[in-house]
Amino acid sequence: MRVGDYADRISLLLVSNRATTNDPVANEVLLTGQVGGRIYYNDVIRLEDGKATLELSKLKFPGGILQLTAFSGRENRLQNGLYMLSQ
């Protein structure tokens, strides 16, 4: 997971090292974003050719430490990252 920090948004690049399969669950990533233990973002991201890009508005989150966690479609934790948000 690569993160770009901009004034009004967070840009994410999710990349898989596994080949795309016919199993739709294997080509999905569940991404959650939480601050202070409260979930503010939760979505299923479909990987196209093993990658996906998305942008999250910083207005969705309060100030504090944002924890982004990526899970496989089968709910195994893949990656976790902490990012400081100031409001």
Secondary structure, 3 states (H helix, E strand, C coil): CEEEECCCEEEEEEECCCCCCCCHHHHEEEEEEEECCEEEEEEEEECECCEEEEEEEHHHCCCEEEEEEEEECCCCEEEEEEEEECC
